[in-house]
Amino acid sequence: MPNQMVLQKLLRRFGSKGWSGWPERAYQRERYQQRLESVQKHLAECLAIAPQGPVRIISICAGDGRDVIGVLRTHPRVADVKAWLVELNPESVALGMRQATSAGLESRITFLNQDATVYETYKNIAPADIVLACGVWGHVPPEGRVTLVRALAALCKPGGTVLWSRGVSKGMHRLDAVESLFLSPSWEKVALNLTPDNQWAVAIHRYCGPPRELPNSGQIFHFQRVAGT
């Protein structure tokens, strides 16, 4: 975990004030509730198709982790799971930890109050069987998205799955732009659905390539509050 000085510097860089109380505010809206339901459905599917034995989960920019917590609370494979949820905002982490404890999942879920945009954060937890990148693409500048997909290949075990979402209320070209990044022999589309209000796309891609070494340091992407198309 970063020391307090480093953490405060990161929070200033990402505009922490605007994220204060974000999960609670966002999930009062129906569009986010629908995204949450879709992500949880897809995560349950990812767990169901994961090979027997231990299942490792990494969630990038995890917020308070209600997507993972909501699934593991009742999923039959909960005893197989070890999940690491990476989130920079300390309020969201504190809320998520309380929710995980209330659900009896404190031995299954670990929150990392760290920077999700750097490789160093993942050096002791990757690769995973399931990687979540939900609510992330809209904060990644277009020129950095190829790099993020490369990082996902290193964060994910061969045969593992990446679960991601993309807002499409401003046009399906936003979905097409992300989908095109996975058009290679190293990736196989498992599922893709729109939420009932057509505000979000939620997808699963399986990584079919060879193991990728995770760099010890460096930037995966530069987080922007609104990264455009």
ROZAZA-103098 format. One record per residue: residue in three letters; chain; x, y, z of N, C-alpha, C in turn. Coordinates in steps of 0.02 Angstrom, whole numbers. Layout:
% residues N
type_mol_n_u_n_v_n_w_ca_u_ca_v_ca_w_c_u_c_v_c_w
ALA_A_X_Y_Z_X_Y_Z_X_Y_Z
...
% end
This chain:
% residues 229
type_mol_n_u_n_v_n_w_ca_u_ca_v_ca_w_c_u_c_v_c_w
MET_A_43_-59_0_0_0_0_45_62_0
PRO_A_28_113_-39_70_173_-41_67_210_25
ASN_A_122_246_43_119_285_104_71_343_95
GLN_A_57_378_150_4_429_148_21_486_100
MET_A_84_505_97_103_559_52_92_541_-21
VAL_A_113_480_-39_103_457_-108_29_452_-124
LEU_A_-10_425_-77_-81_417_-88_-115_485_-99
GLN_A_-98_534_-59_-128_600_-67_-110_630_-135
LYS_A_-49_619_-157_-28_644_-223_-69_612_-278
LEU_A_-80_547_-273_-120_512_-323_-192_536_-322
LEU_A_-220_547_-264_-289_570_-258_-297_639_-289
ARG_A_-247_682_-279_-251_748_-310_-248_742_-386
ARG_A_-206_696_-411_-200_688_-483_-265_665_-514
PHE_A_-301_621_-480_-362_593_-509_-424_631_-489
GLY_A_-417_685_-451_-476_724_-432_-520_688_-382
SER_A_-493_671_-325_-528_629_-276_-593_660_-252
LYS_A_-597_726_-249_-657_758_-223_-719_738_-263
GLY_A_-710_734_-329_-767_716_-371_-789_644_-363
TRP_A_-746_601_-334_-764_530_-326_-790_516_-256
SER_A_-791_566_-212_-815_555_-145_-888_533_-146
GLY_A_-902_475_-117_-970_449_-115_-996_426_-182
TRP_A_-951_416_-231_-974_401_-299_-1017_338_-304
PRO_A_-996_281_-276_-1038_221_-286_-1109_230_-260
GLU_A_-1115_261_-201_-1182_270_-173_-1225_314_-218
ARG_A_-1195_367_-245_-1233_413_-289_-1250_378_-355
ALA_A_-1201_346_-385_-1211_318_-451_-1264_263_-451
TYR_A_-1261_220_-402_-1305_162_-403_-1376_177_-379
GLN_A_-1390_240_-367_-1459_260_-357_-1494_269_-425
ARG_A_-1454_274_-478_-1482_283_-545_-1495_216_-579
GLU_A_-1550_213_-615_-1570_150_-645_-1518_125_-696
ARG_A_-1488_171_-733_-1440_149_-784_-1381_112_-752
TYR_A_-1358_135_-694_-1303_100_-661_-1327_36_-627
GLN_A_-1388_35_-604_-1415_-26_-577_-1418_-81_-631
GLN_A_-1439_-60_-691_-1442_-109_-746_-1372_-133_-765
ARG_A_-1323_-88_-765_-1254_-110_-779_-1231_-159_-726
LEU_A_-1244_-143_-663_-1223_-187_-609_-1253_-256_-617
GLU_A_-1317_-260_-632_-1350_-325_-640_-1319_-364_-697
SER_A_-1303_-330_-752_-1273_-364_-809_-1203_-388_-793
VAL_A_-1163_-346_-761_-1095_-366_-742_-1097_-425_-695
GLN_A_-1142_-424_-646_-1148_-480_-599_-1168_-544_-635
LYS_A_-1213_-539_-682_-1234_-598_-720_-1175_-627_-759
HIS_A_-1136_-584_-791_-1079_-607_-830_-1024_-635_-784
LEU_A_-1014_-604_-726_-963_-629_-681_-983_-699_-655
ALA_A_-1046_-709_-640_-1069_-775_-619_-1055_-826_-674
GLU_A_-1065_-807_-737_-1050_-851_-793_-975_-867_-798
CYS_A_-934_-815_-788_-862_-826_-790_-840_-875_-736
LEU_A_-869_-870_-677_-853_-916_-623_-876_-987_-640
ALA_A_-934_-991_-671_-962_-1057_-688_-919_-1094_-739
ILE_A_-888_-1057_-786_-848_-1089_-838_-774_-1094_-821
ALA_A_-754_-1065_-765_-683_-1069_-744_-666_-1141_-726
PRO_A_-604_-1163_-741_-584_-1231_-724_-592_-1245_-650
GLN_A_-602_-1309_-634_-608_-1328_-564_-544_-1312_-526
GLY_A_-552_-1295_-463_-495_-1276_-422_-497_-1203_-405
PRO_A_-442_-1176_-378_-440_-1106_-357_-453_-1058_-416
VAL_A_-489_-1005_-402_-505_-954_-452_-481_-887_-426
ARG_A_-437_-854_-464_-411_-789_-445_-446_-735_-485
ILE_A_-468_-682_-451_-503_-626_-483_-465_-562_-468
ILE_A_-457_-520_-520_-432_-452_-512_-484_-405_-540
SER_A_-501_-353_-502_-547_-302_-525_-511_-235_-526
ILE_A_-509_-203_-586_-474_-140_-597_-522_-82_-584
CYS_A_-500_-33_-546_-544_24_-529_-609_-2_-501
ALA_A_-605_-39_-447_-659_-81_-423_-714_-43_-386
GLY_A_-703_21_-369_-753_55_-329_-761_22_-262
ASP_A_-823_12_-240_-834_-23_-176_-844_-98_-185
GLY_A_-834_-122_-247_-834_-194_-259_-901_-228_-256
ARG_A_-954_-189_-262_-1020_-220_-254_-1036_-270_-308
ASP_A_-1004_-266_-367_-1016_-316_-419_-989_-384_-397
VAL_A_-926_-385_-373_-895_-448_-351_-929_-473_-287
ILE_A_-940_-429_-240_-970_-449_-176_-1040_-478_-188
GLY_A_-1078_-445_-231_-1146_-468_-244_-1149_-538_-274
VAL_A_-1100_-556_-313_-1098_-623_-344_-1072_-674_-294
LEU_A_-1017_-659_-262_-987_-709_-217_-1031_-724_-157
ARG_A_-1074_-678_-139_-1118_-688_-81_-1157_-753_-86
THR_A_-1177_-772_-148_-1220_-831_-156_-1193_-881_-206
HIS_A_-1135_-869_-237_-1112_-913_-290_-1085_-979_-261
PRO_A_-1102_-1036_-293_-1080_-1101_-266_-1004_-1111_-266
ARG_A_-967_-1070_-303_-895_-1079_-306_-858_-1029_-262
VAL_A_-892_-998_-217_-861_-946_-176_-800_-972_-139
ALA_A_-801_-1035_-117_-745_-1064_-79_-682_-1070_-121
ASP_A_-689_-1068_-188_-631_-1073_-233_-598_-1006_-246
VAL_A_-632_-952_-228_-613_-885_-252_-567_-848_-204
LYS_A_-517_-815_-235_-478_-763_-201_-479_-703_-247
ALA_A_-507_-647_-224_-515_-588_-266_-476_-529_-238
TRP_A_-444_-492_-283_-410_-430_-266_-444_-373_-302
LEU_A_-469_-324_-264_-505_-268_-292_-463_-205_-283
VAL_A_-443_-176_-340_-397_-120_-339_-436_-55_-347
GLU_A_-429_-11_-299_-466_53_-299_-426_106_-263
LEU_A_-421_165_-292_-381_219_-264_-419_259_-211
ASN_A_-485_267_-219_-522_310_-173_-532_275_-106
PRO_A_-505_303_-52_-509_269_13_-580_262_40
GLU_A_-624_308_24_-694_302_47_-727_241_16
SER_A_-716_230_-48_-745_172_-81_-716_107_-53
VAL_A_-651_108_-40_-618_49_-11_-647_33_57
ALA_A_-655_84_99_-682_73_167_-753_45_163
LEU_A_-794_73_118_-862_49_110_-862_-23_86
GLY_A_-820_-38_37_-817_-106_11_-794_-156_63
MET_A_-746_-137_103_-723_-183_155_-778_-198_205
ARG_A_-817_-147_222_-874_-159_267_-925_-206_236
GLN_A_-938_-196_171_-987_-239_137_-961_-310_132
ALA_A_-897_-318_118_-868_-386_113_-872_-421_181
THR_A_-857_-385_234_-860_-415_301_-931_-434_319
SER_A_-979_-389_303_-1049_-403_317_-1073_-465_280
ALA_A_-1045_-477_220_-1065_-535_180_-1025_-598_199
GLY_A_-980_-592_247_-939_-649_267_-886_-667_216
LEU_A_-863_-618_178_-816_-631_123_-746_-603_136
GLU_A_-732_-584_198_-668_-552_212_-608_-598_197
SER_A_-618_-664_198_-563_-710_181_-559_-723_106
ARG_A_-608_-701_68_-611_-712_-4_-591_-649_-43
ILE_A_-601_-590_-14_-591_-527_-49_-540_-484_-12
THR_A_-492_-459_-50_-443_-411_-24_-446_-347_-64
PHE_A_-458_-291_-31_-457_-226_-64_-386_-199_-62
LEU_A_-363_-174_-119_-298_-142_-124_-310_-67_-137
ASN_A_-295_-25_-88_-304_47_-96_-242_75_-131
GLN_A_-239_61_-197_-180_77_-237_-201_103_-305
ASP_A_-151_123_-344_-161_151_-410_-170_94_-461
ALA_A_-229_90_-490_-245_36_-538_-212_46_-606
THR_A_-182_104_-617_-155_119_-684_-82_102_-693
VAL_A_-49_73_-641_22_57_-647_32_-18_-637
TYR_A_82_-44_-672_96_-116_-669_117_-139_-599
GLU_A_152_-97_-563_178_-116_-498_124_-141_-451
THR_A_64_-113_-456_9_-132_-413_-8_-207_-418
TYR_A_4_-236_-476_-19_-305_-489_35_-357_-484
LYS_A_96_-337_-463_153_-382_-469_146_-444_-425
ASN_A_108_-440_-370_102_-497_-325_34_-533_-331
ILE_A_-9_-511_-377_-76_-540_-381_-93_-568_-450
ALA_A_-56_-549_-501_-69_-574_-569_-25_-636_-582
PRO_A_-47_-680_-629_-107_-673_-671_-169_-702_-637
ALA_A_-227_-683_-663_-290_-704_-634_-331_-745_-684
ASP_A_-379_-782_-659_-425_-819_-702_-479_-774_-730
ILE_A_-497_-722_-692_-549_-674_-714_-523_-604_-698
VAL_A_-525_-561_-748_-506_-491_-738_-566_-448_-756
LEU_A_-585_-403_-711_-640_-357_-723_-612_-288_-740
ALA_A_-637_-260_-795_-620_-191_-814_-686_-156_-831
CYS_A_-727_-147_-780_-794_-119_-789_-794_-46_-768
GLY_A_-822_-4_-812_-822_68_-799_-754_99_-809
VAL_A_-710_65_-847_-641_88_-856_-630_123_-923
TRP_A_-658_95_-977_-640_119_-1044_-654_192_-1056
GLY_A_-707_219_-1025_-723_289_-1034_-673_336_-1003
HIS_A_-626_309_-964_-575_350_-932_-506_339_-962
VAL_A_-503_299_-1015_-439_285_-1047_-436_323_-1113
PRO_A_-387_367_-1123_-382_403_-1186_-375_354_-1245
PRO_A_-404_370_-1302_-401_323_-1359_-331_298_-1375
GLU_A_-281_342_-1369_-213_321_-1386_-183_273_-1336
GLY_A_-216_264_-1278_-190_219_-1227_-226_153_-1223
ARG_A_-275_142_-1265_-317_82_-1257_-284_19_-1282
VAL_A_-242_24_-1332_-204_-35_-1355_-159_-59_-1299
THR_A_-128_-13_-1264_-84_-30_-1209_-122_-65_-1153
LEU_A_-184_-42_-1140_-224_-74_-1089_-241_-146_-1108
VAL_A_-257_-159_-1171_-272_-227_-1192_-211_-272_-1184
ARG_A_-152_-245_-1201_-91_-283_-1190_-81_-299_-1116
ALA_A_-97_-251_-1074_-91_-263_-1002_-141_-316_-979
LEU_A_-201_-314_-1006_-251_-364_-987_-227_-435_-1004
ALA_A_-190_-441_-1060_-163_-506_-1079_-111_-530_-1028
ALA_A_-75_-484_-997_-26_-502_-946_-60_-515_-878
LEU_A_-115_-480_-866_-151_-489_-803_-192_-553_-802
CYS_A_-206_-581_-861_-252_-637_-868_-212_-701_-885
LYS_A_-229_-756_-853_-199_-820_-870_-222_-842_-940
PRO_A_-182_-880_-976_-207_-910_-1038_-269_-953_-1023
GLY_A_-322_-941_-1060_-385_-974_-1047_-430_-937_-999
GLY_A_-403_-885_-969_-443_-844_-923_-487_-795_-961
THR_A_-528_-759_-924_-576_-714_-955_-569_-642_-930
VAL_A_-584_-595_-974_-588_-525_-957_-660_-503_-965
LEU_A_-687_-473_-913_-756_-447_-913_-752_-371_-913
TRP_A_-783_-340_-963_-778_-267_-969_-845_-237_-989
SER_A_-851_-172_-977_-912_-136_-996_-892_-73_-1032
ARG_A_-939_-48_-1073_-928_15_-1109_-995_51_-1117
GLY_A_-997_115_-1099_-1057_155_-1110_-1068_167_-1184
VAL_A_-1130_157_-1206_-1146_165_-1277_-1204_213_-1288
SER_A_-1222_252_-1237_-1278_298_-1244_-1264_352_-1295
LYS_A_-1200_366_-1308_-1182_417_-1358_-1160_387_-1424
GLY_A_-1177_324_-1434_-1163_294_-1498_-1129_226_-1493
MET_A_-1148_181_-1539_-1120_114_-1539_-1048_114_-1564
HIS_A_-1025_169_-1593_-955_172_-1613_-909_165_-1554
ARG_A_-933_182_-1495_-891_175_-1435_-880_101_-1419
LEU_A_-931_61_-1428_-924_-11_-1419_-879_-40_-1474
ASP_A_-890_-20_-1536_-850_-45_-1592_-776_-31_-1581
ALA_A_-761_28_-1555_-691_46_-1545_-656_0_-1495
VAL_A_-692_-20_-1443_-662_-66_-1393_-660_-136_-1421
GLU_A_-715_-158_-1452_-716_-226_-1479_-659_-237_-1529
SER_A_-643_-186_-1568_-591_-194_-1619_-523_-209_-1588
LEU_A_-513_-189_-1526_-450_-201_-1492_-440_-274_-1476
PHE_A_-494_-312_-1474_-491_-383_-1458_-493_-428_-1520
LEU_A_-488_-397_-1579_-492_-435_-1642_-423_-462_-1659
SER_A_-403_-514_-1625_-340_-548_-1639_-348_-621_-1618
PRO_A_-304_-665_-1643_-308_-736_-1623_-299_-747_-1548
SER_A_-273_-697_-1514_-262_-704_-1442_-325_-696_-1401
TRP_A_-379_-672_-1432_-440_-659_-1395_-500_-692_-1429
GLU_A_-544_-719_-1389_-606_-750_-1413_-665_-718_-1377
LYS_A_-714_-693_-1415_-773_-664_-1383_-818_-720_-1357
VAL_A_-834_-716_-1293_-876_-766_-1261_-948_-741_-1257
ALA_A_-957_-677_-1241_-1024_-649_-1234_-1021_-574_-1242
LEU_A_-1077_-546_-1265_-1085_-473_-1268_-1159_-458_-1268
ASN_A_-1179_-416_-1221_-1250_-398_-1215_-1257_-324_-1199
LEU_A_-1313_-295_-1220_-1330_-228_-1200_-1378_-230_-1141
THR_A_-1373_-181_-1097_-1421_-176_-1043_-1490_-160_-1072
PRO_A_-1544_-173_-1035_-1611_-162_-1062_-1624_-92_-1087
ASP_A_-1591_-42_-1058_-1601_27_-1080_-1553_48_-1136
ASN_A_-1512_0_-1159_-1463_14_-1212_-1413_68_-1194
GLN_A_-1398_74_-1130_-1350_124_-1108_-1279_95_-1103
TRP_A_-1274_29_-1093_-1210_-3_-1081_-1204_-67_-1121
ALA_A_-1143_-82_-1142_-1126_-148_-1168_-1082_-182_-1115
VAL_A_-1095_-246_-1104_-1055_-285_-1057_-1032_-348_-1093
ALA_A_-967_-362_-1091_-939_-415_-1132_-890_-459_-1093
ILE_A_-881_-519_-1119_-830_-565_-1094_-786_-585_-1152
HIS_A_-720_-579_-1144_-672_-605_-1192_-625_-654_-1157
ARG_A_-612_-709_-1190_-564_-758_-1163_-495_-747_-1194
TYR_A_-444_-748_-1152_-376_-740_-1177_-349_-808_-1199
CYS_A_-332_-814_-1263_-310_-877_-1292_-236_-877_-1310
GLY_A_-201_-824_-1292_-131_-818_-1310_-85_-851_-1259
PRO_A_-20_-843_-1268_29_-872_-1222_35_-830_-1159
PRO_A_67_-857_-1107_78_-816_-1047_118_-754_-1064
ARG_A_99_-698_-1035_134_-635_-1046_166_-612_-980
GLU_A_228_-593_-984_261_-569_-923_236_-499_-905
LEU_A_221_-490_-843_197_-425_-819_257_-381_-802
PRO_A_263_-322_-833_318_-278_-816_318_-260_-742
ASN_A_377_-249_-714_382_-231_-643_361_-160_-630
SER_A_365_-117_-681_348_-47_-671_323_-19_-737
GLY_A_299_43_-734_273_76_-794_199_90_-790
GLN_A_175_131_-835_106_153_-836_65_110_-884
ILE_A_9_84_-861_-36_46_-904_-79_94_-946
PHE_A_-109_143_-912_-146_196_-948_-149_257_-903
HIS_A_-164_313_-933_-171_376_-897_-245_390_-886
PHE_A_-267_389_-825_-337_398_-807_-358_469_-821
GLN_A_-414_477_-857_-445_543_-867_-518_539_-845
ARG_A_-542_593_-816_-611_593_-793_-659_577_-851
VAL_A_-649_610_-908_-688_595_-969_-637_590_-1025
ALA_A_-632_530_-1055_-580_519_-1105_-605_524_-1176
GLY_A_-668_545_-1185_-694_555_-1253_-718_491_-1285
THR_A_-715_488_-1352_-742_432_-1389_-703_368_-1377
% end
